Amino acid sequence: MGRAFQNRKESMAKTAAAKTKVYSKYGREIYVCAKAGGTDPNGNLALRGLIERAKKDQVPSHVIDKALDKASGAGGEDFSPARYEGFGPGNAMVIVDCLTDNPNRTFGDVRGCFTKTKSKIGTPGSVSHMFDHCAIFSFTGNDEEAVLEALMEADVDVTDIEQEEGRITVFAPHTDYAKAKQALLDAFGEIDFEVDEIQFLPQTTTPIEGDDVAMFEKFLNMLNELDDVQNVFHNAELPEDEA
């Protein structure tokens, strides 16, 4: 699980878009999260984690505040989540998470990325069953046993805990996100989370070789250039100098 997560981090770093794109993605995500669970970060742990992550990515306060203001008002855009699945170059499994105010446009744009790279968009559930939908928390620490005990006492269904180089990483089902985060905060006080998010981690990987490597890079870049795309998850194992 740790390897899949590391590959995911490297892939994200490689395909990270320009600052304005990052701001736009966070703005939408904060808006939707605040709309769903309330605009108070103290009462909405998912929002709190999202704002903390945005600040670490140097998203200006005015971008965050604007998204929260929109969420607290009656007007503004009405974004909804959309998820698309399929097979990318080299037959790698891909999940594309979007936030959209026009599902027809978004589907057309995402499908275009698949067709232009000789890939195949599938039906809902076609590949997601081969991924674990995980809540992931990573923070400084060495006492793996104390972390596990705190989570078990809170009745969190812990999937995995890794301790490496003074850092602990906790994996739990995405449905236990709020419960797991609250348990960690209750047990250890304020934690500076390096990672605090929900992701799809692949259960297996697909090696990408030859001409498919460049095509897969093109595929990822095309998806990441779409305004509606928030996250791209895949099980492609790219050569080390390409990952």
FIKOLVO-768504 format. One line per field, with one value per residue (C-alpha): residue number from 1; residue in one letter; z, y, x. Coordinates in Angstrom, 3 decimals. Example, Ala and Ser with C-alpha at 12.3 -4.5 7.8 and 13.67 -1.06 7.14 Angstrom:
2
nr <- (1,2)
rest <- (a,s)
c3 <- (7.800,7.140)
c2 <- (-4.500,-1.060)
c1 <- (12.300,13.670)
! end
This chain:
243
nr <- (1,2,3,4,5,6,7,8,9,10,11,12,13,14,15,16,17,18,19,20,21,22,23,24,25,26,27,28,29,30,31,32,33,34,35,36,37,38,39,40,41,42,43,44,45,46,47,48,49,50,51,52,53,54,55,56,57,58,59,60,61,62,63,64,65,66,67,68,69,70,71,72,73,74,75,76,77,78,79,80,81,82,83,84,85,86,87,88,89,90,91,92,93,94,95,96,97,98,99,100,101,102,103,104,105,106,107,108,109,110,111,112,113,114,115,116,117,118,119,120,121,122,123,124,125,126,127,128,129,130,131,132,133,134,135,136,137,138,139,140,141,142,143,144,145,146,147,148,149,150,151,152,153,154,155,156,157,158,159,160,161,162,163,164,165,166,167,168,169,170,171,172,173,174,175,176,177,178,179,180,181,182,183,184,185,186,187,188,189,190,191,192,193,194,195,196,197,198,199,200,201,202,203,204,205,206,207,208,209,210,211,212,213,214,215,216,217,218,219,220,221,222,223,224,225,226,227,228,229,230,231,232,233,234,235,236,237,238,239,240,241,242,243)
rest <- (m,g,r,a,f,q,n,r,k,e,s,m,a,k,t,a,a,a,k,t,k,v,y,s,k,y,g,r,e,i,y,v,c,a,k,a,g,g,t,d,p,n,g,n,l,a,l,r,g,l,i,e,r,a,k,k,d,q,v,p,s,h,v,i,d,k,a,l,d,k,a,s,g,a,g,g,e,d,f,s,p,a,r,y,e,g,f,g,p,g,n,a,m,v,i,v,d,c,l,t,d,n,p,n,r,t,f,g,d,v,r,g,c,f,t,k,t,k,s,k,i,g,t,p,g,s,v,s,h,m,f,d,h,c,a,i,f,s,f,t,g,n,d,e,e,a,v,l,e,a,l,m,e,a,d,v,d,v,t,d,i,e,q,e,e,g,r,i,t,v,f,a,p,h,t,d,y,a,k,a,k,q,a,l,l,d,a,f,g,e,i,d,f,e,v,d,e,i,q,f,l,p,q,t,t,t,p,i,e,g,d,d,v,a,m,f,e,k,f,l,n,m,l,n,e,l,d,d,v,q,n,v,f,h,n,a,e,l,p,e,d,e,a)
c3 <- (0.000,0.836,-2.554,-4.342,-2.258,-3.019,-6.735,-6.481,-4.760,-7.422,-10.186,-8.610,-8.290,-11.921,-13.269,-10.922,-12.927,-12.739,-9.564,-10.906,-11.749,-8.218,-6.743,-8.900,-7.872,-4.179,-4.528,-6.011,-3.546,-0.528,-1.866,-2.297,1.031,2.900,1.143,2.186,5.774,6.861,6.613,10.145,9.968,13.651,12.927,9.490,9.782,6.047,5.390,8.085,6.510,3.069,4.209,5.947,2.775,0.676,2.941,2.653,-1.120,-0.662,-1.744,-0.719,2.085,-0.202,-2.467,0.542,1.992,-1.351,-1.615,1.947,1.289,-1.801,0.158,2.917,0.453,-1.549,-4.922,-6.715,-8.879,-8.194,-8.532,-8.158,-8.116,-11.155,-11.485,-14.682,-15.053,-17.816,-19.274,-20.308,-22.553,-21.816,-20.459,-17.083,-14.932,-14.399,-12.178,-12.905,-10.181,-11.260,-9.858,-12.498,-13.095,-16.472,-16.447,-20.205,-20.987,-18.465,-19.748,-23.310,-22.290,-20.293,-23.001,-25.498,-23.452,-23.595,-27.317,-28.389,-26.656,-27.939,-24.478,-23.468,-21.035,-19.151,-17.140,-13.431,-11.364,-14.278,-12.561,-9.127,-7.596,-8.185,-6.005,-2.235,-1.341,1.601,4.165,4.550,7.348,7.535,10.363,12.395,14.989,16.051,18.372,15.953,18.801,20.501,17.221,16.564,20.124,19.849,16.562,17.798,20.944,18.667,16.729,13.532,11.057,10.442,7.113,7.605,9.594,8.380,10.351,8.375,8.976,11.884,10.038,10.604,7.840,8.654,6.101,6.886,4.874,3.414,5.436,8.631,7.625,10.210,12.967,12.370,12.247,15.427,17.218,16.275,17.374,20.663,21.432,20.337,20.288,17.315,14.624,11.650,9.018,5.994,4.305,5.241,2.398,0.751,-2.231,-4.462,-4.144,-6.694,-5.479,-8.375,-10.802,-14.583,-16.001,-18.808,-21.447,-24.874,-26.777,-24.139,-21.653,-23.678,-24.516,-20.855,-19.959,-22.688,-21.357,-17.794,-18.984,-21.066,-18.089,-15.695,-18.086,-17.777,-15.278,-14.051,-13.222,-9.537,-9.259,-11.482,-9.886,-11.815,-11.398,-14.044,-13.066,-15.138,-15.574,-12.646,-14.649,-15.861,-12.614)
c2 <- (0.000,2.341,1.803,2.597,5.748,6.781,6.247,8.337,11.185,11.158,11.139,14.079,16.045,15.406,16.415,19.361,22.240,25.998,27.903,29.351,25.828,24.649,27.600,26.833,23.163,23.996,26.701,24.260,21.499,23.812,25.176,21.719,20.424,23.481,23.226,19.583,19.745,23.378,26.291,25.951,23.990,23.034,21.233,19.945,17.924,17.240,20.990,21.620,19.135,20.593,24.159,23.017,21.243,24.312,26.508,24.066,24.343,28.127,28.874,32.510,33.164,35.226,32.192,30.085,32.843,33.413,29.725,29.718,32.889,31.310,28.184,30.179,32.148,31.058,31.961,30.913,27.949,24.603,22.120,18.397,15.497,13.255,10.173,8.480,5.208,3.387,2.075,4.402,3.792,0.463,-0.795,0.902,1.403,5.035,6.879,10.555,12.604,15.854,18.705,20.115,22.558,20.927,17.097,16.769,19.090,17.387,13.894,15.034,16.610,13.584,11.146,13.210,12.646,8.902,8.729,10.997,8.716,5.457,4.731,3.438,5.081,2.499,2.261,3.190,0.457,-0.954,-0.400,1.135,-2.313,-2.810,0.196,0.711,3.916,5.059,7.814,8.546,10.451,10.947,12.773,12.839,10.080,6.817,5.139,2.989,0.996,4.099,5.265,1.863,1.704,5.172,4.273,0.905,2.488,4.828,1.801,2.798,-0.063,0.459,-0.968,-0.457,1.558,2.195,3.710,4.808,7.413,9.065,9.284,7.358,6.793,5.526,3.935,3.463,3.050,6.368,6.051,6.258,9.505,11.799,9.172,8.402,12.054,12.900,9.906,11.071,14.661,13.486,11.208,13.395,16.967,19.229,17.267,18.785,16.338,16.004,14.048,14.316,13.197,10.498,8.690,5.665,3.332,0.516,-3.082,-4.035,-2.110,-2.245,-1.675,0.885,0.414,1.582,4.045,3.764,5.736,8.961,8.369,7.890,11.136,12.902,11.358,12.580,16.051,16.356,15.359,17.696,20.618,20.274,22.732,20.231,17.499,17.463,14.212,11.410,8.027,5.197,1.948,2.629,1.767,4.110,3.803,5.501,8.458,9.009,8.407)
c1 <- (0.000,2.865,4.477,1.240,0.902,4.505,3.959,0.801,2.684,5.404,2.833,1.009,4.231,5.107,1.701,1.106,-0.332,0.253,-0.619,-3.851,-5.012,-4.180,-6.088,-9.117,-9.142,-8.927,-11.567,-14.078,-13.264,-13.560,-16.866,-18.394,-17.036,-18.375,-21.749,-22.054,-20.812,-20.941,-18.506,-17.092,-13.796,-14.140,-17.386,-16.399,-13.185,-13.003,-13.112,-10.527,-8.121,-8.746,-8.016,-4.828,-3.737,-4.526,-2.402,0.516,0.197,0.421,-3.136,-3.812,-6.289,-8.529,-9.067,-10.096,-12.308,-14.029,-14.924,-16.304,-18.315,-19.855,-20.750,-22.463,-24.608,-27.598,-26.112,-22.966,-22.163,-23.746,-20.893,-21.475,-19.007,-18.617,-16.398,-15.261,-13.387,-11.608,-8.385,-5.582,-2.557,-0.887,-4.222,-3.625,-6.712,-7.725,-10.221,-10.947,-12.657,-14.287,-16.359,-18.664,-21.501,-22.193,-21.948,-22.498,-19.587,-17.336,-18.104,-17.387,-14.069,-12.919,-14.028,-12.027,-8.853,-9.472,-10.259,-7.381,-4.867,-6.405,-7.797,-11.208,-13.633,-15.671,-18.866,-19.126,-17.471,-15.492,-12.127,-12.833,-13.306,-9.564,-8.699,-8.909,-10.757,-8.618,-8.391,-4.670,-2.946,0.813,2.607,5.813,6.040,7.669,5.158,3.201,1.623,0.202,-1.334,-2.897,-4.257,-5.832,-7.508,-8.768,-10.219,-12.180,-13.444,-11.621,-11.247,-7.510,-6.347,-2.604,-0.049,3.485,6.345,9.379,12.111,10.299,7.007,3.795,1.262,-2.230,-4.552,-8.266,-11.490,-12.658,-15.883,-13.787,-12.039,-13.676,-13.589,-9.889,-8.850,-10.778,-9.221,-5.717,-6.420,-7.981,-5.019,-2.114,-3.426,-2.810,-0.973,0.816,-0.405,1.855,-0.938,-4.615,-6.868,-8.933,-7.454,-7.917,-4.911,-4.514,-4.451,-2.158,0.053,0.393,3.918,3.915,6.614,7.749,5.585,2.868,5.017,4.883,1.232,0.354,2.155,0.169,-3.043,-2.367,-1.421,-4.596,-6.754,-4.956,-5.464,-9.252,-10.712,-13.312,-10.775,-9.811,-7.853,-6.593,-5.869,-4.230,-2.347,0.298,3.852,5.994,9.781,11.552,12.760,9.190,7.238)
! end
